[in-house]
Amino acid sequence: MVLEDDCRNELRQYIKRGRVDAMIRVTKVGPILANQLDLAAVDLAVAAIRLIKQRCGDLEPIKAAELLAFENLRPAIQYNAFDVWPHLRLVLQSALLSLDERRSIEGVAVQTDLLQQHDCLVRGHELIVQRVPEMERTFQTTLRQRFTEVLGDQVNENRFLQEVAVLLARSSIHEEIERLSQHLASMKQLIETGGVVGKRLDFLAQEMHREVNTIGSKSSDIIVSTLIVDLKDAIDTIREQARNIE
């Protein structure tokens, strides 16, 4: 199409992400005069209507309205595509402005949902933070019991504390919790700022999913495991929404 680049440039001013399929058909250019009719095509249309009427037993004369149902009764009109562009551009801009209005309305609903999912993640994050001290105490108690079962009263306290420190370091979720907190702050800023945030929001959701997965794999706490399921559900919802916004 001659005007494809012009149309694409116009679309880019309104749409930054996604795919757009557009079909343009010019049906009239300038005034259509009676002497522009293709008389041969009119004769064929009359013959076709007359044949149909005979087959149906319709004896009524052919009316002009019946002929108007036929297309291509006028010869093809030659025109310069660049002469059409100013008119086409106006139509395109009108359609894009209408799209922008609908997107603005839908955007408010999407933003509300994203903020709700964000709040859900924040609550889950806070509850996990609150569980960490209890998780570490439970871990230490369980480990002491195992040492006692194996060594009885011969447990070396210093050795025990060293082992606890090493194992706690391996199973610690403090770093994951901190990174998740940073991602949540970034997400809140993106949602409230608006603009072209779809890809960045999707990336943040992937990062949060990674941190939540790691927390779940390191923790054996039942409460935390339940919270992890809720967090993953919220993150999945965010990723679905991110695919539908710029």
C-alpha positions as CSV (number, residue, x, y, z in Angstrom):
1,M,0.0,0.0,0.0
2,V,1.3,3.4,-1.0
3,L,0.3,5.1,2.3
4,E,1.3,2.2,4.6
5,D,4.2,4.1,6.1
6,D,2.1,7.2,6.7
7,C,-0.6,5.1,8.4
8,R,2.0,3.3,10.5
9,N,3.6,6.6,11.6
10,E,0.2,7.9,12.6
11,L,-0.5,4.8,14.6
12,R,2.8,5.0,16.4
13,Q,1.7,8.3,17.9
14,Y,-1.1,6.6,19.8
15,I,-0.1,3.0,20.1
16,K,3.3,2.0,21.5
17,R,2.9,-1.7,22.1
18,G,0.9,-4.5,20.4
19,R,-0.3,-5.3,16.9
20,V,-2.9,-3.4,14.9
21,D,-4.7,-4.7,11.8
22,A,-6.3,-2.1,9.7
23,M,-8.3,-2.4,6.4
24,I,-8.9,0.7,4.3
25,R,-11.4,0.8,1.5
26,V,-12.2,3.9,-0.6
27,T,-15.7,3.7,-2.0
28,K,-16.1,7.2,-3.4
29,V,-13.8,10.0,-4.4
30,G,-15.4,13.2,-5.5
31,P,-19.0,13.6,-6.7
32,I,-20.6,10.7,-8.5
33,L,-22.5,11.7,-11.6
34,A,-25.1,9.8,-13.5
35,N,-23.1,9.7,-16.7
36,Q,-20.4,7.8,-14.8
37,L,-22.5,4.7,-14.7
38,D,-21.2,1.7,-16.6
39,L,-24.2,1.1,-18.9
40,A,-23.0,-2.4,-19.9
41,A,-23.0,-3.4,-16.2
42,V,-26.5,-1.9,-15.7
43,D,-27.8,-4.0,-18.7
44,L,-26.3,-7.1,-17.2
45,A,-27.9,-6.3,-13.8
46,V,-31.3,-5.7,-15.4
47,A,-31.1,-9.0,-17.3
48,A,-30.2,-10.8,-14.0
49,I,-33.1,-9.3,-12.1
50,R,-35.5,-10.0,-15.0
51,L,-34.4,-13.7,-15.0
52,I,-34.8,-14.0,-11.2
53,K,-38.3,-12.5,-11.4
54,Q,-39.3,-14.9,-14.2
55,R,-38.1,-17.9,-12.2
56,C,-40.1,-16.6,-9.1
57,G,-43.2,-15.7,-11.1
58,D,-42.9,-12.1,-10.2
59,L,-44.5,-9.9,-12.9
60,E,-43.7,-6.6,-11.3
61,P,-41.5,-4.2,-13.3
62,I,-37.9,-3.7,-12.3
63,K,-37.5,-0.8,-9.9
64,A,-34.4,1.4,-9.5
65,A,-34.0,0.3,-5.9
66,E,-33.4,-3.2,-7.1
67,L,-30.6,-2.0,-9.3
68,L,-29.0,-0.1,-6.5
69,A,-28.3,-3.3,-4.7
70,F,-25.8,-4.2,-7.4
71,E,-22.2,-3.1,-7.0
72,N,-19.8,-2.1,-9.7
73,L,-22.3,-0.3,-11.8
74,R,-19.9,2.6,-12.1
75,P,-16.5,2.4,-13.8
76,A,-13.5,2.3,-11.5
77,I,-12.4,5.8,-10.6
78,Q,-8.7,6.6,-10.8
79,Y,-7.3,8.7,-8.1
80,N,-4.0,9.7,-6.6
81,A,-3.3,8.0,-3.2
82,F,-1.6,11.1,-1.9
83,D,-4.7,13.2,-2.6
84,V,-6.6,10.8,-0.4
85,W,-4.2,11.0,2.5
86,P,-5.5,14.2,4.2
87,H,-9.0,12.7,4.3
88,L,-7.7,9.3,5.4
89,R,-5.6,10.8,8.1
90,L,-8.6,12.6,9.6
91,V,-10.6,9.3,9.6
92,L,-7.6,7.5,11.1
93,Q,-7.1,10.1,13.8
94,S,-10.8,10.0,14.7
95,A,-10.6,6.2,15.1
96,L,-7.5,6.5,17.2
97,L,-8.9,9.2,19.5
98,S,-12.0,7.0,20.0
99,L,-9.6,4.1,20.9
100,D,-7.7,6.3,23.3
101,E,-10.9,7.2,25.1
102,R,-11.9,3.6,25.5
103,R,-8.4,2.7,26.7
104,S,-8.5,5.5,29.2
105,I,-11.8,4.1,30.7
106,E,-10.4,0.5,30.7
107,G,-7.1,1.8,32.1
108,V,-8.8,3.1,35.3
109,A,-10.2,-0.4,35.9
110,V,-6.9,-2.1,35.2
111,Q,-5.0,0.4,37.4
112,T,-7.5,-0.3,40.3
113,D,-7.1,-4.1,39.9
114,L,-3.3,-3.8,39.8
115,L,-3.3,-1.7,43.0
116,Q,-5.5,-4.3,44.7
117,Q,-3.0,-7.1,43.6
118,H,-0.2,-4.9,44.9
119,D,-1.9,-4.5,48.3
120,C,-2.4,-8.2,48.4
121,L,1.4,-8.8,47.8
122,V,2.3,-6.2,50.4
123,R,0.1,-7.8,53.0
124,G,1.6,-11.2,52.2
125,H,5.1,-9.8,52.3
126,E,4.5,-8.3,55.8
127,L,3.0,-11.5,57.2
128,I,6.1,-13.4,55.9
129,V,8.4,-10.9,57.6
130,Q,6.5,-11.4,60.8
131,R,6.9,-15.1,60.6
132,V,10.7,-15.0,60.1
133,P,11.7,-14.9,63.9
134,E,9.3,-17.7,64.7
135,M,10.7,-19.7,61.8
136,E,14.3,-19.3,63.0
137,R,13.3,-20.2,66.5
138,T,11.5,-23.4,65.3
139,F,14.5,-24.2,63.1
140,Q,16.9,-23.9,66.0
141,T,14.7,-25.9,68.4
142,T,14.3,-28.7,65.8
143,L,18.0,-28.8,65.1
144,R,18.8,-29.0,68.9
145,Q,16.4,-31.9,69.3
146,R,18.1,-33.8,66.5
147,F,21.5,-33.1,68.0
148,T,20.3,-34.4,71.3
149,E,18.8,-37.5,69.8
150,V,22.1,-38.4,68.2
151,L,24.6,-37.2,70.9
152,G,22.5,-37.1,74.0
153,D,24.0,-34.9,76.7
154,Q,27.3,-34.6,74.9
155,V,26.2,-31.8,72.7
156,N,28.9,-29.1,72.4
157,E,27.1,-25.8,72.6
158,N,29.7,-23.9,70.6
159,R,29.7,-26.5,67.9
160,F,25.9,-26.5,67.9
161,L,25.7,-22.7,67.5
162,Q,28.2,-22.9,64.6
163,E,26.0,-25.5,62.9
164,V,22.9,-23.4,63.5
165,A,24.6,-20.3,62.0
166,V,25.7,-22.2,58.9
167,L,22.3,-23.8,58.3
168,L,20.4,-20.6,59.0
169,A,22.6,-18.7,56.5
170,R,21.7,-21.3,53.9
171,S,18.0,-21.3,54.6
172,S,17.7,-17.5,55.3
173,I,15.1,-15.7,53.3
174,H,16.1,-12.2,54.3
175,E,17.6,-11.3,51.0
176,E,14.6,-12.5,49.1
177,I,12.3,-10.6,51.3
178,E,14.3,-7.4,50.8
179,R,14.4,-7.8,47.0
180,L,10.6,-8.5,47.0
181,S,10.1,-5.3,49.0
182,Q,12.1,-3.3,46.5
183,H,10.2,-4.8,43.6
184,L,6.9,-4.0,45.3
185,A,8.0,-0.3,45.7
186,S,8.9,-0.2,42.0
187,M,5.6,-1.7,41.0
188,K,3.6,0.8,43.0
189,Q,5.5,3.6,41.3
190,L,4.9,2.2,37.8
191,I,1.2,1.8,38.4
192,E,0.8,5.3,39.8
193,T,3.0,7.0,37.2
194,G,1.3,5.3,34.2
195,G,2.5,5.6,30.6
196,V,4.2,2.8,28.7
197,V,4.7,0.4,31.6
198,G,3.5,-3.0,30.3
199,K,6.9,-4.6,29.6
200,R,8.5,-3.2,32.7
201,L,5.6,-4.4,34.8
202,D,5.8,-7.8,33.3
203,F,9.5,-7.9,34.0
204,L,8.9,-6.9,37.7
205,A,6.2,-9.6,38.0
206,Q,8.8,-12.2,36.8
207,E,11.3,-11.0,39.3
208,M,8.8,-11.1,42.1
209,H,7.7,-14.6,41.1
210,R,11.4,-15.7,41.3
211,E,11.8,-14.3,44.8
212,V,8.5,-15.8,46.0
213,N,9.5,-19.2,44.6
214,T,12.8,-19.1,46.4
215,I,11.1,-18.2,49.7
216,G,8.7,-21.1,49.3
217,S,11.5,-23.6,48.5
218,K,13.6,-22.5,51.6
219,S,10.7,-22.4,54.0
220,S,8.9,-25.4,55.6
221,D,6.6,-23.2,57.6
222,I,2.9,-24.1,56.8
223,I,1.7,-20.5,57.2
224,V,4.4,-19.2,54.8
225,S,3.6,-22.0,52.3
226,T,-0.1,-20.8,52.3
227,L,1.0,-17.2,51.8
228,I,3.2,-18.2,48.9
229,V,0.2,-19.7,47.1
230,D,-1.7,-16.4,47.5
231,L,1.3,-14.3,46.4
232,K,1.7,-16.4,43.2
233,D,-2.0,-16.0,42.4
234,A,-1.6,-12.2,42.7
235,I,1.5,-12.2,40.6
236,D,-0.1,-14.3,37.9
237,T,-3.0,-11.8,37.7
238,I,-0.5,-8.9,37.4
239,R,1.3,-10.7,34.5
240,E,-2.0,-11.2,32.7
241,Q,-2.9,-7.5,33.1
242,A,0.6,-6.5,32.0
243,R,0.2,-8.2,28.7
244,N,-2.9,-6.1,28.0
245,I,-1.4,-2.7,28.6
246,E,1.2,-0.6,26.8
